[in-house]
């Protein structure tokens, strides 16, 4: 089967039937190319969802206040719910098994000045542990610490773009900025993978902000970081437990969906990943369909090839060729064309994916890729089925008697 004469005959057949060979190869290459590209787009979709959650921690619950919409236990509806410092301590006390850290959050828009430069930024009053929730990366100086919280210091950590806006190329650490008419010392500069919007924020101690706001103990939201080892089930249990606890404490009906809101990042991430994987399965199913179409195309072409060469095969058998040699010649031609075309389509498809990068990010596809093992497996699968597609008509041709083949027109 692998003799020099066989290969010589195969190449002669290919040269004599260039159009037929091109159509066979094009069908195979296109099928693999489409499979590789579509499967890569599915992975790119998953990358987009991962990136969306990547700039913040995923073991976090964000608890927000709202306004009640129904009366409960003697309290009227339309009440504005507020959190205070006691809620932080109560949550720590009641959920120690799950919690890794707790941080309040108070966000205010402020005009910030340094010498002749000024701009508007969001000031976030938080605890030191808030750094873990936002995955804040320190570039210079330090983040807020427990002494800042205890002593209610007027220290601030500013974003990279805040420093760039107000200080230009100068180092801001140790300098004083005016935040809403109050002087704060810059103790650190941070960057955030969330992008420009995140890097135009300023962090200050939440106790300082409460002191400046008429010595109140009110907070806007609560950030709960749970232990990674409790997993998804633990995250859901904490979610439900905190929701029930705060509803009882604040006298909010269990049926009132607007009293408080909890954003469970772990749950959102899982739901989005499941959605992305369902889409990838659909895309993979469509891509696999292209391989099936390629196999059918090869089968049809090989049937035509065998029919076209019936008289030739009859002459070969009349001259003493065995059925095995007839099958081997046709099968080897089929495998050769399928292999060359399949790996050509695979390489082109992977090259297309490699050139995409961030170009399709507007279409929610980020860095599309396909694992080389998956691409090779799909290609080998197509080659195997291509061989089967060639074997069936070849076997049929090998059974034709020479006299019948020679009569064929």
HUZI-V741309 format. One record per helix or strand of 3 or more residues. SS is the DSSP state (a for helix, b for strand). FROM is the first residue (numbers start at 1). TO is the last residue. Records with the same first field share a line. If there is no record, write none. Layout:
SS=FROM-TO + FROM-TO
This chain:
a=4-16 + 18-54 + 85-94 + 130-134 + 146-151 + 160-167 + 198-200 + 206-212 + 228-250 + 265-308 + 310-318 + 323-356 + 361-363 + 372-398 + 402-407
b=60-65 + 99-114 + 117-126 + 137-141 + 155-159 + 176-179 + 182-191 + 201-205 + 221-226 + 260-264
